[in-house]
Structures are given as structure tokens and as C-alpha cells.
């Protein structure tokens, strides 16, 4: 069963003041990936980050409306970059028998990167959707280069023997072209 984990695609960070690299296309790719996973019997998990900018239950904390959820989708709330840290994500994945995780979302160099590495450390096979994660420009690097850099790192990082990380486009994984 495919499990799509959508990280921090929330109003506070996508409909706020910080521009996000390839935002419209990233949202479209994630939406189509979620539709595909649901249609093929997989599960969709939305991870929501809570902090002072996105307080639990606030409008900023909500998943963006462009990514509608359906009955059966799962929500995981976190306060750290690692989607597994002090959340029920690992327990849920074990109960459902998930083995392959497909990861996407925001922000590439923080929560997506940390969760990609953590998932591999927990023994999952990870597919990072190379064209379905985004971030904003930073003082030292443009967003496009951050995305490019992390795709390269994930493609070359050593993982535990019981897991792997693959970096693929949404077209390669789902046949989705945007």
C-alpha cells in the first residue's frame, strides 16, 4: 500500500507573505498525487506543524484549501521538524502495515528533509517527490537551489540496511505531468 505523507502544507506558510518556489505547480502535483493514492487504495496523511505562526486550531494551522481531504485521510500534528517526533505517526504506520512512504510538502530544508531522514531511520522505504516539495528563499541561498540541493543529498545519502531513499518526480511515480 502506498502512503503519501503531505508535510506542512498549511495556510500560515503558503498563503502568508513568503513566496514559495514553484508553489502553484507543487500544490497541483501534491493534489493529483493524493487523488492517485486514494484511487489505488493507499492512504494520505496530512502532517500539520503547530507553533506561534500556526497555533493549533487557528486558520493558519489548517491545511490549504487547494488540498482537500477526504474521509479516511489521517492527520498528524507536530511541534518539531521531525514528523515522527512525539507524534503518533510511527504507531499509525505500524498498525496499517505501511512500508513505502511517499513524502512531499514544505519546507524542503526543515520538515521535509528531517522527515525523509527519520523515515529511513525507522526502516521505511522512502520516495521523496523531487518536484512536490518547496521552500522560500533564504539569506544565503535561493529556494530553487535549496530544492535542487536536497534532491541531490537524498539521492546520495547512506541509509540503514533495511531502508532506502529514492528521489523521483510525480510523473515517474504516478504518471502525473504538471
DONU-333053 format. One record per residue (C-alpha): x, y, z; chain; residue number from 0. Coordinates in steps of 0.2 Angstrom, whole numbers, always signed. Example, Ala and Ser with C-alpha at 12.3 -4.5 7.8 and 13.67 -1.06 7.14 Angstrom:
2
<atom><x>+62</x><y>-22</y><z>+39</z><ch>A</ch><i>0</i></atom>
<atom><x>+68</x><y>-5</y><z>+36</z><ch>A</ch><i>1</i></atom>
***
This chain:
178
<atom><x>+0</x><y>+0</y><z>+0</z><ch>A</ch><i>0</i></atom>
<atom><x>+6</x><y>+17</y><z>-4</z><ch>A</ch><i>1</i></atom>
<atom><x>+6</x><y>+30</y><z>+9</z><ch>A</ch><i>2</i></atom>
<atom><x>+8</x><y>+48</y><z>+4</z><ch>A</ch><i>3</i></atom>
<atom><x>+14</x><y>+60</y><z>+18</z><ch>A</ch><i>4</i></atom>
<atom><x>+10</x><y>+78</y><z>+15</z><ch>A</ch><i>5</i></atom>
<atom><x>+20</x><y>+89</y><z>+26</z><ch>A</ch><i>6</i></atom>
<atom><x>+15</x><y>+106</y><z>+32</z><ch>A</ch><i>7</i></atom>
<atom><x>+5</x><y>+112</y><z>+18</z><ch>A</ch><i>8</i></atom>
<atom><x>-4</x><y>+125</y><z>+29</z><ch>A</ch><i>9</i></atom>
<atom><x>-11</x><y>+142</y><z>+27</z><ch>A</ch><i>10</i></atom>
<atom><x>+2</x><y>+150</y><z>+38</z><ch>A</ch><i>11</i></atom>
<atom><x>+16</x><y>+146</y><z>+26</z><ch>A</ch><i>12</i></atom>
<atom><x>+8</x><y>+145</y><z>+9</z><ch>A</ch><i>13</i></atom>
<atom><x>-4</x><y>+160</y><z>+10</z><ch>A</ch><i>14</i></atom>
<atom><x>+7</x><y>+171</y><z>+20</z><ch>A</ch><i>15</i></atom>
<atom><x>+20</x><y>+183</y><z>+15</z><ch>A</ch><i>16</i></atom>
<atom><x>+34</x><y>+172</y><z>+10</z><ch>A</ch><i>17</i></atom>
<atom><x>+34</x><y>+167</y><z>-8</z><ch>A</ch><i>18</i></atom>
<atom><x>+37</x><y>+148</y><z>-11</z><ch>A</ch><i>19</i></atom>
<atom><x>+47</x><y>+141</y><z>-26</z><ch>A</ch><i>20</i></atom>
<atom><x>+35</x><y>+134</y><z>-39</z><ch>A</ch><i>21</i></atom>
<atom><x>+21</x><y>+135</y><z>-27</z><ch>A</ch><i>22</i></atom>
<atom><x>+6</x><y>+133</y><z>-39</z><ch>A</ch><i>23</i></atom>
<atom><x>+14</x><y>+118</y><z>-48</z><ch>A</ch><i>24</i></atom>
<atom><x>+19</x><y>+110</y><z>-32</z><ch>A</ch><i>25</i></atom>
<atom><x>+2</x><y>+111</y><z>-25</z><ch>A</ch><i>26</i></atom>
<atom><x>-6</x><y>+104</y><z>-41</z><ch>A</ch><i>27</i></atom>
<atom><x>+6</x><y>+89</y><z>-41</z><ch>A</ch><i>28</i></atom>
<atom><x>+3</x><y>+85</y><z>-22</z><ch>A</ch><i>29</i></atom>
<atom><x>-16</x><y>+86</y><z>-25</z><ch>A</ch><i>30</i></atom>
<atom><x>-15</x><y>+74</y><z>-40</z><ch>A</ch><i>31</i></atom>
<atom><x>-4</x><y>+63</y><z>-31</z><ch>A</ch><i>32</i></atom>
<atom><x>-16</x><y>+62</y><z>-16</z><ch>A</ch><i>33</i></atom>
<atom><x>-30</x><y>+58</y><z>-29</z><ch>A</ch><i>34</i></atom>
<atom><x>-20</x><y>+44</y><z>-37</z><ch>A</ch><i>35</i></atom>
<atom><x>-15</x><y>+36</y><z>-20</z><ch>A</ch><i>36</i></atom>
<atom><x>-33</x><y>+36</y><z>-14</z><ch>A</ch><i>37</i></atom>
<atom><x>-40</x><y>+29</y><z>-30</z><ch>A</ch><i>38</i></atom>
<atom><x>-27</x><y>+15</y><z>-29</z><ch>A</ch><i>39</i></atom>
<atom><x>-31</x><y>+10</y><z>-11</z><ch>A</ch><i>40</i></atom>
<atom><x>-17</x><y>+19</y><z>-2</z><ch>A</ch><i>41</i></atom>
<atom><x>-18</x><y>+31</y><z>+12</z><ch>A</ch><i>42</i></atom>
<atom><x>-15</x><y>+50</y><z>+13</z><ch>A</ch><i>43</i></atom>
<atom><x>-8</x><y>+58</y><z>+29</z><ch>A</ch><i>44</i></atom>
<atom><x>-8</x><y>+76</y><z>+32</z><ch>A</ch><i>45</i></atom>
<atom><x>+6</x><y>+82</y><z>+44</z><ch>A</ch><i>46</i></atom>
<atom><x>+2</x><y>+99</y><z>+52</z><ch>A</ch><i>47</i></atom>
<atom><x>+15</x><y>+109</y><z>+61</z><ch>A</ch><i>48</i></atom>
<atom><x>+9</x><y>+120</y><z>+76</z><ch>A</ch><i>49</i></atom>
<atom><x>+19</x><y>+135</y><z>+83</z><ch>A</ch><i>50</i></atom>
<atom><x>+16</x><y>+153</y><z>+86</z><ch>A</ch><i>51</i></atom>
<atom><x>+13</x><y>+157</y><z>+67</z><ch>A</ch><i>52</i></atom>
<atom><x>+1</x><y>+142</y><z>+66</z><ch>A</ch><i>53</i></atom>
<atom><x>-7</x><y>+139</y><z>+83</z><ch>A</ch><i>54</i></atom>
<atom><x>-17</x><y>+123</y><z>+85</z><ch>A</ch><i>55</i></atom>
<atom><x>-35</x><y>+126</y><z>+78</z><ch>A</ch><i>56</i></atom>
<atom><x>-31</x><y>+143</y><z>+70</z><ch>A</ch><i>57</i></atom>
<atom><x>-34</x><y>+147</y><z>+52</z><ch>A</ch><i>58</i></atom>
<atom><x>-15</x><y>+147</y><z>+49</z><ch>A</ch><i>59</i></atom>
<atom><x>-14</x><y>+129</y><z>+56</z><ch>A</ch><i>60</i></atom>
<atom><x>-27</x><y>+122</y><z>+43</z><ch>A</ch><i>61</i></atom>
<atom><x>-21</x><y>+113</y><z>+28</z><ch>A</ch><i>62</i></atom>
<atom><x>-23</x><y>+124</y><z>+12</z><ch>A</ch><i>63</i></atom>
<atom><x>-40</x><y>+123</y><z>+4</z><ch>A</ch><i>64</i></atom>
<atom><x>-32</x><y>+118</y><z>-13</z><ch>A</ch><i>65</i></atom>
<atom><x>-28</x><y>+101</y><z>-4</z><ch>A</ch><i>66</i></atom>
<atom><x>-45</x><y>+94</y><z>+1</z><ch>A</ch><i>67</i></atom>
<atom><x>-45</x><y>+80</y><z>+12</z><ch>A</ch><i>68</i></atom>
<atom><x>-57</x><y>+65</y><z>+12</z><ch>A</ch><i>69</i></atom>
<atom><x>-64</x><y>+53</y><z>+24</z><ch>A</ch><i>70</i></atom>
<atom><x>-51</x><y>+41</y><z>+28</z><ch>A</ch><i>71</i></atom>
<atom><x>-36</x><y>+53</y><z>+27</z><ch>A</ch><i>72</i></atom>
<atom><x>-26</x><y>+54</y><z>+43</z><ch>A</ch><i>73</i></atom>
<atom><x>-20</x><y>+70</y><z>+52</z><ch>A</ch><i>74</i></atom>
<atom><x>-4</x><y>+71</y><z>+62</z><ch>A</ch><i>75</i></atom>
<atom><x>+0</x><y>+86</y><z>+72</z><ch>A</ch><i>76</i></atom>
<atom><x>+18</x><y>+90</y><z>+77</z><ch>A</ch><i>77</i></atom>
<atom><x>+29</x><y>+104</y><z>+85</z><ch>A</ch><i>78</i></atom>
<atom><x>+46</x><y>+99</y><z>+79</z><ch>A</ch><i>79</i></atom>
<atom><x>+53</x><y>+97</y><z>+61</z><ch>A</ch><i>80</i></atom>
<atom><x>+53</x><y>+78</y><z>+63</z><ch>A</ch><i>81</i></atom>
<atom><x>+35</x><y>+71</y><z>+59</z><ch>A</ch><i>82</i></atom>
<atom><x>+39</x><y>+56</y><z>+69</z><ch>A</ch><i>83</i></atom>
<atom><x>+45</x><y>+66</y><z>+85</z><ch>A</ch><i>84</i></atom>
<atom><x>+32</x><y>+65</y><z>+99</z><ch>A</ch><i>85</i></atom>
<atom><x>+18</x><y>+61</y><z>+87</z><ch>A</ch><i>86</i></atom>
<atom><x>+8</x><y>+45</y><z>+83</z><ch>A</ch><i>87</i></atom>
<atom><x>+14</x><y>+44</y><z>+66</z><ch>A</ch><i>88</i></atom>
<atom><x>+25</x><y>+29</y><z>+68</z><ch>A</ch><i>89</i></atom>
<atom><x>+12</x><y>+19</y><z>+78</z><ch>A</ch><i>90</i></atom>
<atom><x>-1</x><y>+23</y><z>+65</z><ch>A</ch><i>91</i></atom>
<atom><x>+11</x><y>+17</y><z>+51</z><ch>A</ch><i>92</i></atom>
<atom><x>+15</x><y>+1</y><z>+60</z><ch>A</ch><i>93</i></atom>
<atom><x>-4</x><y>-3</y><z>+63</z><ch>A</ch><i>94</i></atom>
<atom><x>-8</x><y>+0</y><z>+45</z><ch>A</ch><i>95</i></atom>
<atom><x>+7</x><y>-11</y><z>+39</z><ch>A</ch><i>96</i></atom>
<atom><x>+14</x><y>+4</y><z>+29</z><ch>A</ch><i>97</i></atom>
<atom><x>+32</x><y>+0</y><z>+22</z><ch>A</ch><i>98</i></atom>
<atom><x>+34</x><y>+13</y><z>+7</z><ch>A</ch><i>99</i></atom>
<atom><x>+31</x><y>+31</y><z>+11</z><ch>A</ch><i>100</i></atom>
<atom><x>+30</x><y>+45</y><z>-2</z><ch>A</ch><i>101</i></atom>
<atom><x>+35</x><y>+61</y><z>+5</z><ch>A</ch><i>102</i></atom>
<atom><x>+31</x><y>+79</y><z>-1</z><ch>A</ch><i>103</i></atom>
<atom><x>+27</x><y>+96</y><z>+6</z><ch>A</ch><i>104</i></atom>
<atom><x>+35</x><y>+111</y><z>+15</z><ch>A</ch><i>105</i></atom>
<atom><x>+49</x><y>+117</y><z>+19</z><ch>A</ch><i>106</i></atom>
<atom><x>+62</x><y>+107</y><z>+10</z><ch>A</ch><i>107</i></atom>
<atom><x>+77</x><y>+110</y><z>+21</z><ch>A</ch><i>108</i></atom>
<atom><x>+67</x><y>+109</y><z>+38</z><ch>A</ch><i>109</i></atom>
<atom><x>+52</x><y>+97</y><z>+40</z><ch>A</ch><i>110</i></atom>
<atom><x>+53</x><y>+88</y><z>+23</z><ch>A</ch><i>111</i></atom>
<atom><x>+72</x><y>+84</y><z>+25</z><ch>A</ch><i>112</i></atom>
<atom><x>+70</x><y>+79</y><z>+43</z><ch>A</ch><i>113</i></atom>
<atom><x>+56</x><y>+68</y><z>+40</z><ch>A</ch><i>114</i></atom>
<atom><x>+64</x><y>+60</y><z>+25</z><ch>A</ch><i>115</i></atom>
<atom><x>+79</x><y>+55</y><z>+35</z><ch>A</ch><i>116</i></atom>
<atom><x>+69</x><y>+50</y><z>+50</z><ch>A</ch><i>117</i></atom>
<atom><x>+58</x><y>+39</y><z>+40</z><ch>A</ch><i>118</i></atom>
<atom><x>+73</x><y>+30</y><z>+33</z><ch>A</ch><i>119</i></atom>
<atom><x>+80</x><y>+28</y><z>+50</z><ch>A</ch><i>120</i></atom>
<atom><x>+63</x><y>+20</y><z>+56</z><ch>A</ch><i>121</i></atom>
<atom><x>+66</x><y>+7</y><z>+42</z><ch>A</ch><i>122</i></atom>
<atom><x>+54</x><y>+13</y><z>+29</z><ch>A</ch><i>123</i></atom>
<atom><x>+57</x><y>+14</y><z>+10</z><ch>A</ch><i>124</i></atom>
<atom><x>+55</x><y>+32</y><z>+6</z><ch>A</ch><i>125</i></atom>
<atom><x>+51</x><y>+41</y><z>-11</z><ch>A</ch><i>126</i></atom>
<atom><x>+54</x><y>+59</y><z>-10</z><ch>A</ch><i>127</i></atom>
<atom><x>+44</x><y>+68</y><z>-24</z><ch>A</ch><i>128</i></atom>
<atom><x>+58</x><y>+79</y><z>-31</z><ch>A</ch><i>129</i></atom>
<atom><x>+45</x><y>+91</y><z>-39</z><ch>A</ch><i>130</i></atom>
<atom><x>+32</x><y>+91</y><z>-25</z><ch>A</ch><i>131</i></atom>
<atom><x>+42</x><y>+100</y><z>-11</z><ch>A</ch><i>132</i></atom>
<atom><x>+45</x><y>+118</y><z>-9</z><ch>A</ch><i>133</i></atom>
<atom><x>+53</x><y>+132</y><z>+2</z><ch>A</ch><i>134</i></atom>
<atom><x>+57</x><y>+150</y><z>+1</z><ch>A</ch><i>135</i></atom>
<atom><x>+72</x><y>+160</y><z>-2</z><ch>A</ch><i>136</i></atom>
<atom><x>+85</x><y>+161</y><z>+12</z><ch>A</ch><i>137</i></atom>
<atom><x>+98</x><y>+174</y><z>+15</z><ch>A</ch><i>138</i></atom>
<atom><x>+112</x><y>+163</y><z>+9</z><ch>A</ch><i>139</i></atom>
<atom><x>+103</x><y>+153</y><z>-5</z><ch>A</ch><i>140</i></atom>
<atom><x>+88</x><y>+154</y><z>-17</z><ch>A</ch><i>141</i></atom>
<atom><x>+74</x><y>+142</y><z>-14</z><ch>A</ch><i>142</i></atom>
<atom><x>+76</x><y>+133</y><z>-31</z><ch>A</ch><i>143</i></atom>
<atom><x>+94</x><y>+129</y><z>-26</z><ch>A</ch><i>144</i></atom>
<atom><x>+88</x><y>+123</y><z>-9</z><ch>A</ch><i>145</i></atom>
<atom><x>+76</x><y>+111</y><z>-18</z><ch>A</ch><i>146</i></atom>
<atom><x>+90</x><y>+105</y><z>-30</z><ch>A</ch><i>147</i></atom>
<atom><x>+102</x><y>+103</y><z>-16</z><ch>A</ch><i>148</i></atom>
<atom><x>+91</x><y>+92</y><z>-6</z><ch>A</ch><i>149</i></atom>
<atom><x>+86</x><y>+81</y><z>-20</z><ch>A</ch><i>150</i></atom>
<atom><x>+104</x><y>+78</y><z>-23</z><ch>A</ch><i>151</i></atom>
<atom><x>+108</x><y>+74</y><z>-5</z><ch>A</ch><i>152</i></atom>
<atom><x>+93</x><y>+62</y><z>-3</z><ch>A</ch><i>153</i></atom>
<atom><x>+99</x><y>+53</y><z>-19</z><ch>A</ch><i>154</i></atom>
<atom><x>+116</x><y>+50</y><z>-12</z><ch>A</ch><i>155</i></atom>
<atom><x>+113</x><y>+48</y><z>+7</z><ch>A</ch><i>156</i></atom>
<atom><x>+118</x><y>+32</y><z>+16</z><ch>A</ch><i>157</i></atom>
<atom><x>+103</x><y>+24</y><z>+24</z><ch>A</ch><i>158</i></atom>
<atom><x>+101</x><y>+9</y><z>+36</z><ch>A</ch><i>159</i></atom>
<atom><x>+102</x><y>-8</y><z>+28</z><ch>A</ch><i>160</i></atom>
<atom><x>+83</x><y>-11</y><z>+30</z><ch>A</ch><i>161</i></atom>
<atom><x>+78</x><y>+5</y><z>+21</z><ch>A</ch><i>162</i></atom>
<atom><x>+81</x><y>+16</y><z>+6</z><ch>A</ch><i>163</i></atom>
<atom><x>+78</x><y>+34</y><z>-1</z><ch>A</ch><i>164</i></atom>
<atom><x>+73</x><y>+36</y><z>-19</z><ch>A</ch><i>165</i></atom>
<atom><x>+70</x><y>+53</y><z>-27</z><ch>A</ch><i>166</i></atom>
<atom><x>+58</x><y>+53</y><z>-41</z><ch>A</ch><i>167</i></atom>
<atom><x>+46</x><y>+65</y><z>-50</z><ch>A</ch><i>168</i></atom>
<atom><x>+27</x><y>+64</y><z>-48</z><ch>A</ch><i>169</i></atom>
<atom><x>+27</x><y>+59</y><z>-66</z><ch>A</ch><i>170</i></atom>
<atom><x>+39</x><y>+44</y><z>-63</z><ch>A</ch><i>171</i></atom>
<atom><x>+29</x><y>+38</y><z>-48</z><ch>A</ch><i>172</i></atom>
<atom><x>+11</x><y>+42</y><z>-53</z><ch>A</ch><i>173</i></atom>
<atom><x>+12</x><y>+46</y><z>-72</z><ch>A</ch><i>174</i></atom>
<atom><x>+7</x><y>+64</y><z>-67</z><ch>A</ch><i>175</i></atom>
<atom><x>+14</x><y>+78</y><z>-78</z><ch>A</ch><i>176</i></atom>
<atom><x>+12</x><y>+96</y><z>-72</z><ch>A</ch><i>177</i></atom>
***
